[in-house]
Amino acid sequence: MELHLSTGKLETYVTDELVIYEKIGITDVDGMREKLYGLRRNNEKHNKTGERYEQYWSSVDQELITQLKKIYAVDLDMFDYPPSPL
């Protein structure tokens, strides 16, 4: 079996994971996930990630954001992320 490495995005992790399983011939996805994650289940609590994200980035100095955008310009472009965090 020949495998090719690729880069995935956290935002598409679930889909990317399924593609990997398919490519390596795993058909029992739930069984594999239980082995990998130790029977961990999705958190059903309200997701406040976006709220925390905005709160964090609104407190970061604009000069630092500009520097980070320069450092990660290739990543932002390659993964089609917005040029600014907010």
C-alpha positions as CSV (number, residue, x, y, z in Angstrom):
1,M,0.0,0.0,0.0
2,E,1.3,3.4,-1.0
3,L,0.4,6.4,1.2
4,H,0.8,10.0,0.3
5,L,1.2,12.7,3.0
6,S,-1.0,15.7,2.8
7,T,-1.9,18.6,4.9
8,G,-5.3,18.9,6.5
9,K,-7.2,21.7,8.2
10,L,-8.6,21.5,11.7
11,E,-11.9,22.9,10.3
12,T,-12.2,19.9,8.0
13,Y,-10.7,17.3,10.4
14,V,-13.7,15.0,10.4
15,T,-13.9,14.8,6.6
16,D,-10.1,14.5,6.3
17,E,-10.1,11.7,8.8
18,L,-12.7,9.8,6.8
19,V,-10.7,10.2,3.6
20,I,-7.6,8.8,5.4
21,Y,-9.5,5.8,6.7
22,E,-10.9,5.1,3.3
23,K,-7.4,5.3,1.7
24,I,-6.0,2.8,4.2
25,G,-8.9,0.5,4.0
26,I,-10.6,1.0,7.4
27,T,-14.3,0.4,7.1
28,D,-15.2,0.4,10.8
29,V,-14.8,4.1,11.4
30,D,-16.6,4.1,14.8
31,G,-14.5,1.2,16.0
32,M,-11.3,3.0,14.9
33,R,-12.4,6.2,16.6
34,E,-13.1,4.3,19.8
35,K,-9.6,2.8,19.7
36,L,-8.0,6.2,19.0
37,Y,-10.0,8.3,21.3
38,G,-10.6,5.9,24.2
39,L,-14.4,5.9,23.9
40,R,-14.4,9.7,24.0
41,R,-17.6,11.2,22.7
42,N,-18.3,14.6,21.2
43,N,-19.0,17.3,23.7
44,E,-22.6,18.3,23.5
45,K,-22.2,21.5,25.6
46,H,-22.7,24.8,23.9
47,N,-19.6,25.7,21.8
48,K,-18.2,29.1,22.9
49,T,-15.0,28.8,20.8
50,G,-16.0,31.7,18.5
51,E,-16.9,33.9,21.4
52,R,-13.5,33.2,23.1
53,Y,-11.7,33.7,19.8
54,E,-13.1,37.2,19.3
55,Q,-12.5,38.1,23.0
56,Y,-8.9,37.0,22.7
57,W,-8.0,38.7,19.4
58,S,-9.8,42.0,20.4
59,S,-7.2,42.3,23.2
60,V,-4.1,41.7,21.0
61,D,-2.1,44.7,19.9
62,Q,-2.6,45.6,16.2
63,E,1.2,45.7,15.6
64,L,1.5,42.1,16.8
65,I,-1.3,41.1,14.5
66,T,0.4,42.7,11.5
67,Q,3.7,40.9,12.4
68,L,1.8,37.6,12.7
69,K,0.1,38.1,9.3
70,K,3.5,38.6,7.7
71,I,5.0,35.5,9.4
72,Y,2.0,33.3,8.5
73,A,1.1,34.8,5.1
74,V,1.8,31.6,3.2
75,D,-0.4,29.6,5.6
76,L,-3.2,32.1,5.5
77,D,-3.2,32.0,1.7
78,M,-2.7,28.3,1.4
79,F,-5.6,27.4,3.7
80,D,-7.8,30.3,2.6
81,Y,-8.0,31.9,6.0
82,P,-9.1,35.5,6.4
83,P,-6.2,38.0,6.5
84,S,-7.3,39.3,9.9
85,P,-8.4,37.3,12.9
86,L,-11.6,39.3,13.3
